[in-house]
């Protein structure tokens, strides 16, 4: 059961604990009620021993819930009751005898304490503290305890205290919880329980986690106006908190990390001195006045501490703690937080300070590619304006550290070699930025990968489909400007840049000739680009958007060997919607849309676009034949379960009362009422780059035409699609 519980999900953990409890209860139920009978037949009876109880109590704790902790408590009380009853019986004997019913040991209460501590609420942590108090009393550390039976156990070891301390660290941090944690640490240091020296590091790490979470929640100043309240953004409180942390870190730096633990978690920075020192930096960065501004002295303290952690001699203030660049090099989160504070600051030397931070960022050495990628991901979520340049500079720095092409081994003993994900993150930094030069910078990174792969033949430099997708997406935002931009292929329209890149796409990279999601998205991007591309008036004859859309849809269908998917068909249909102007152009758009509608797989948007194209191609010349044609499209949507609200409004804008009656099964009066009001109530609103019809009139008149009131078989897939969007 214990092995099963460790290897399964929470549902199986609960089942394992229940089954274990049933086994214990079943064994106890088969024991004779008369204790003399038990004593006489003890060799033939199955009496659960202490190990049986302990295993099941341990199983209860693995559930990490209040129910599991209560189950563990019941088992301990059952064990105490069985032991007490047998002791009462043996007390009548003249000769002293040892009871067969096991008594709880220190390990039993340790597992019970663990069950309460892992439950994850403050109330359960209080219960865990109650168990710890009882353990101290039963071990003789206190004079009295609440249990009504005198049993003795060994002293609780340091792990018992650390378990409770760690439960505080996992709770939502408050000033009360931080106070409980600090008091418990002092209790550990004063009592010095067994394994004190080897387990003390874990205690300090847990209390630092409490400080870390507490400071994180106080990044925003309190908005309370009660004068009697003490707020973290009060300068006195912040300084007191910083002083406590400084004293704690001075003690922490002299405590050795357990050897086995250091080996196991050598790659995780959250267990190192850098993480611990970074907590003090974050404390200095807390806002301390009602204006939500940073106190200049505290900002200077934070900056000097970071410089000292990086081994820089330019620090203007002495470090309050001992730092070693090999052990305390600042983490990226710390550098990002300090960078943000300097960006918000009005100090005259903030640009110089930011440059100092930039040099520390670029000098950061990592030992594994995974760590390098984690650093880049943190910068991508930092919301710092200079993020794209910083991420690209970090990439170039690690590329420059590599030995020339003939050897795959870096020039330093680390294994932090950029891999495909590293290049993707650098591309994403530019892709997410609003810089006008973003497409050119993404192209530059792709060209760099091509050059490195060509010269080294290393797989880690080989561009994959996602790299090309990022290049295409970076040009997409320039389609609506109608301007030509300089890129790898010259001065072209954005859609032309995308087309040329996709033509160079190495389709041989496809595994087993399967069209991956990224490849499909690349084709969707080029179709969307031509659908959105603004063409200057003088170039309408030279650049044919509709022809380009059709050509790329044909190419995608060729490699797909199946019907085109809805997003790709819809991109062509959007191009048809925009393909207005002369009568010949509208006629051609209608013909193309009809062909795409028949050859592709539709979704709810497809039907809406087709109806719009029919309406736009005819203009004011919509007759009964055309309305009947659009009604057939709506019936197709109903049959497929793809009737959307927008499609209802599109057909309701032009259909007569009789058609509305037949389509939506409404009464003649409701249809006539709707038609009478639609000219004033149906209007178009911009939603992004698309115009949508909305009803702004009498709700009672439109309720019969709401898809929510229609049969689910007509619209269930459309509603699912809407929820997914």
Secondary structure, 3 states (H helix, E strand, C coil): CHHHHHCCCHHHHHHHHHHHHHHHHHHHHCCCCCHHHHHHCHHHCCCCCHHHHHHHHHHHHCCCCHHHHHHHHHHHHHHHHHHHHHHHHHCCCCCCCCCCCCCCCHHHHHHHHHHHHCCCCHHHHHHHHHHHHHHHHHCCCCCCCCCCCCCCCCCCCHHHHHHHHHHHHCCCCCHHHHHHHHHHHHHHHHHCCCCHHHHHHHHHHHHHHHHHHHHHHCCCCCCCCCCCCCCCCCHHHHHHHHHHHHHHHHHHCCCCCCHHHHHHCCCCHHHCHHHHHHHHHHHHCCCCCCCCCCCHHHHHHHHHHHHHHCCCCCCCCCCCCCCCHHHHCCCHHHHHHHHHHHHHCCCCCHHHHHHHHHHHHHHCCCCEHHHHHHHHHHHHCCCCCCHHHHHHHHHHHHHHCECCCCCCCECCCCECCCCHHHHHHHHHHHHCCCCCCHHHHHHHHHHHHHHHHHHHCCHHHCCCHHHHHHHHHHHHCCHHHCCEEEECCEEEEHHHHHHHHHHCCCHHHCHHHCCCHHHHHHHHHHHHHHHHCCCCHHHCCCCCHHHHHHHHHHHHHHHHCCCCCHHHHHHHHHHHHHCCCCHHHHHHHHHHHHHHHHHCCCCHHHHHHHHHHHHHHHCCCCCHHHHHHHHHHHHHHHHHCCCCHHHHHHHHCCCCHHHHHHHHCCCHHHHHHHHHHHHHHEEEEEECCEEEEEECCCHHHHHHHCHHHCCHHHHHHHHHHHHHC
